Amino acid sequence: MSTSAEATAGPAGGLVLRQVGYDDPVAAELVERVQQEYVRRYGGRDEAVVDPAEFSPPGGLFLVAEIDGQPAGCGGWRVHGPGEVELKRMYVEPSMRRRGVAVAVLHALEQAAVRAGHRRMVLNSGDRQPEALALYERAGYTPVDGYGIYAGSPEAVFLGRELPEPGPPGRVPGADGQEQSWAS
């Protein structure tokens, strides 16, 4: 179930986004790096239980970003409620940061969610992730009510936004596992 799509826009030349299962070996390694980032910043791993099946179409999607064949980052979404999805496990390798990878992954995930019929995306980040919070603010995310196991945590930051209408044609994997339209 691996679909590749070249994301030709943006500063990260050679960027390829691949739809994979959450338990794909490359995805699993990147998710483990996300967990290590949480340990470094917060002193522990994310305790939220994640079922890999939640990131399989049509109820979810998981992308791995690669630059010149090297894993660069990842991210996914899963259904959170009627018409709403939750963004999970957004991560970019330190050596690949500031090259447009996160913007490309976020945009592709948003477009795939729209094509799957969803109109809103929410996320849970943390106050010790200023880079992520800046990305989401630039993308139009604003505070929303807390949810899940971190709803009462003072370190948790909950954001959301209404998703845009589908964009013009490009090539990014969609929620149905097929390449879908996308352009920046």
N, C-alpha and C positions, 0 to 999 in steps of 0.2 A: 504494500500500500504506500509506496513512495512515489510522489509526484514532484518533479522538479520544475522550477520556473525561474527564469532569469529576470531579476529586477534591474532594469537597465537605467533607471533614473537614480539620481543621488550620487554623493561623493564616493561611495564604496564601490570602486570598480571591481568587476568580477564577482559581484554579490549574487548568490543563488539562494533562493528560499525553497526548502524541500518540506513537503508535508510528510510527516512520519507519525508512527504511533508514539504515545507518551513513553512506552517502554522500549523503544528503539535504542540500540546501544549508544549512539551518538547523543540522542536526546537524554538518556539516562545519565551520561557523563556530565552533560551541561546542567541538568537539574541538580546533580550532586554538587557542582560548583556554585549553583545558586544557594544551596544549603550551607556550604562553607562560607559564603558571603554573609549569610544570616548569623552564623556562629561568630564571625569576625566583628560584625557590627552590633549584634544584640546579645551575644553570649550563649546562643543556643539555636538549634534547628527550628524550622517552622513545624509546629505540632499538628497543623491541620492535615487531616487524612485526605489523600488524593487517590481516587480510583482511576487508573489509566483508561478504563473504558469510557469515562466521561469526556475524554478528549478525542473520541472517534466520531466521525460523521454519522448521523446528521446532528448529534447533540454536542459536538465540540470539534476542535481542530488544534493540532500542535504543529508548529513550524520550527525547523532548524535553519539557521542562516549560516552560509559558508562563504568565505572569500578565498578565491583561488584554491578551492578544495579543502580549506582548513575550517574547522568549526569556529564560528564567530559569535553565535548567540542563539537564543531560542525564545519562544513565547507561545502561549496558547490561550484558548478560551473554552469555557464550558457553559452550558445552560444554567442560569441562575434563577430564572423565573419566567413567566410568560412574556415573550418579546425581549428578554433581557439576558445578557451573557456576562460572565465574570472573566476578566483577564487574569491569567496566572503565569507564573514562572518566567516573566520577562527578565532576560539576562543577556549581557554582552561581555565577552571575554575582555579583560583589561587591555590587552595588546591591540584589540580591535575597536576600542571605544573612540568616540569623536570622529567617526567615519560615516555616520548616517545609518548604521545597522539598526539601531533601536527604532528610529523613525520609520524605516522601511518595514520592519517586522510589525510594528504597531499598526501602520496603515494597512498592511496586507491582512492582518487579523480583523481589523474593523470592517474592511470591505467584504471579507469572507462571511462575517457575521451578518452584515446587511443582506448579502445574497442568500443567506440561509433564512431570512425573514425576521431577523432581530432588529430592534430599533434603539436599544440602549446597552451601554457597556459600563460595568462597575468594576472597581478594583480595590484591593487592600494593600497598601504599602506601609512604610514606616518612616518615622521622623528622622531616622539616621540614614536615609537614602536621598539626600538632596538632589543628586543627579536625576534620579527617577522622578522625583516630585516636579522638578523643573521641566522634564520631558512632558509629563502629563499636563502640566499647566499650559505649556506652549500648544499642546494638542487640544485644549479646550475643556479639560476635565476640571470639575468643581466639586466641593465637598458634598457628600451624601451621608445619610444615616449609616451608622456602623451595623455590621452583621457578622454572623458566625462566631467562632470561638474567641476572636480578638475584639469583639464589639465594645467591650469595656476597657480595653488596654489603653493607657495614656500614650503609649508609643505608636499606636496604630493610626493610620491616616486612610480614610475612605473617600474615594473619588468616583465620579461617574460623568457620563455625558450622553446626550442623544447622538446617535450615529448619523453620519451623512447619507445622502442618497447614493445609490451605486454610481461609481465613477466611470470614465470612458475606458475603452478597451486597452488592455495590456496583458501581462501574463503572470498570474499568481494563483496558487492552488486555492480552491474554494472549499466550502464545507461539504460538498458532495464528493470530494476526492478528485475532481477533474480540475484542469486549469481553468481559471476564471478571469474575467476582465479586471484590470487594475492599472492605474497610472497615477503618478504623484501629482 
